[in-house]
Amino acid sequence: MNSIQAEKSYRKRARKGRIMIWLASRASRDSNRLIDRLCRKLMNRAMTLEPEDDFMRDDIIDNDLGFSADELDAYEKSK
């Protein structure tokens, strides 16, 4: 990669970074302007993970396989 291509690549990454910061700052405003709402929607879309890609998801919570009240009482009394 020659220096001209490297410089173009750097400028492109810097421009993307400035746009991302601008987008995040507009999305974080508590304003109801059209541009701010659009920025919030774009940020939500960009930040939302697909369920199969989300490593923080838990099958027990998703399927509501929690403990019943009787099971919790029995557990607390066993201590």
C-alpha positions in Angstrom: 0.0 0.0 0.0 1.5 3.3 -1.0 1.4 6.5 0.9 -1.5 8.0 -1.1 -3.7 4.9 -0.5 -2.8 4.9 3.2 -3.7 8.6 3.5 -7.0 8.1 1.7 -7.8 5.2 4.0 -6.9 7.2 7.1 -9.1 10.1 5.9 -12.0 7.8 5.3 -11.7 6.2 8.8 -11.4 9.7 10.3 -14.5 10.9 8.4 -16.5 7.8 9.6 -15.4 8.5 13.2 -16.6 12.1 13.0 -19.9 11.1 11.5 -20.4 8.4 14.2 -19.7 10.9 17.0 -22.0 13.5 15.4 -24.7 10.8 15.1 -24.3 9.7 18.7 -24.4 13.3 20.0 -27.6 14.0 18.1 -29.2 10.8 19.2 -28.5 11.5 22.9 -30.3 14.9 22.9 -33.6 15.1 24.6 -35.2 16.9 21.7 -38.1 15.9 19.6 -36.7 17.3 16.3 -37.0 15.1 13.2 -33.2 14.8 12.8 -32.7 13.8 16.5 -35.4 11.1 16.1 -33.9 9.8 13.0 -30.5 9.6 14.6 -32.0 7.7 17.6 -33.6 5.2 15.2 -30.3 4.8 13.3 -28.3 4.3 16.5 -30.9 1.7 17.8 -30.7 -0.1 14.6 -26.9 -0.1 14.5 -26.6 -1.2 18.2 -29.2 -3.9 18.2 -27.8 -7.4 18.0 -29.4 -10.4 16.3 -30.7 -12.9 19.0 -28.3 -15.6 17.7 -25.3 -13.2 17.9 -26.1 -11.9 21.4 -23.9 -13.8 23.9 -25.7 -12.2 26.9 -29.0 -13.9 26.2 -30.1 -16.6 28.6 -32.5 -19.4 27.6 -33.8 -19.6 31.2 -34.9 -16.0 31.2 -36.1 -15.9 27.5 -38.3 -18.9 28.1 -39.4 -17.7 31.6 -38.2 -20.8 33.3 -37.7 -19.1 36.6 -38.4 -20.5 40.1 -41.9 -20.6 41.5 -42.7 -18.9 44.8 -42.8 -22.2 46.7 -39.3 -23.2 45.4 -37.9 -19.8 46.5 -39.5 -20.1 49.9 -38.0 -23.6 50.3 -34.6 -22.4 49.3 -34.7 -19.5 51.7 -35.8 -21.7 54.6 -33.0 -24.2 53.9 -30.3 -21.7 54.8 
